């Protein structure tokens, strides 16, 4: 099979997964549910992240007027993003070290296997530069970090660049994963052990997110925040 045929096959495989025409069968094992439990926690966390990211994108319609919401939502996103990175990483490690339930579940389609690390790096870069902006403050965020060919690069520039890269890879990721994630979180699906622990983990992550957002709003380091009711 030549390179073009492999690429076409990989593309068809990714589209079939995105449309729900094919999917992996995750084995259930142990008190945590094994790959099936990991898949459900990843799916729920991904849907929470999608809602939060959409809300964050809405603030871009008037980023100056909604800067308080923009910063708060950006911080709220950090713990769920780290949780999803951890659950995804756990699955990847389990597969490549030869843990039988994860080997049995198999890897994602080839194109999504390459896209996944880009989504993780893009998301973490976007959130890391956003947190750096909060810590630096409004004035320091516009100070020159480096100058390349006469162009000045600010922390704000890095954040904007990270956003552009993230938007591309995450948009593709969402198109490929939103329907499988929705199917995985439907109540009609077979019960998988460890549901309470997964719920506690997700709830604790959201509580931490809100606590961090509260801290940002009270230690905003020179940002002109406008959050109604706060």
Protein Blocks (a to p, Z undefined) as FASTA:
>chain_A
ZZklmmmmmmmmmmmmmnopaccddddedjkopmmlmmmmmmmmmmmmmmmmmmmmmmmm
mmmlmmmmmmmmmmmmmmmmmmmmmmmmmmmmmmmnopaklmmnopadfklmmmmmmmmm
mmmmmmmmmmmmmmnommlmmpcfbdcehiacdfklmmmmmmmmmmmmmmmmmmmmmmmm
mmmmpmkbccdehklmmmmmmmmmmmmmmmmmmmmmmmngopacddehZZ
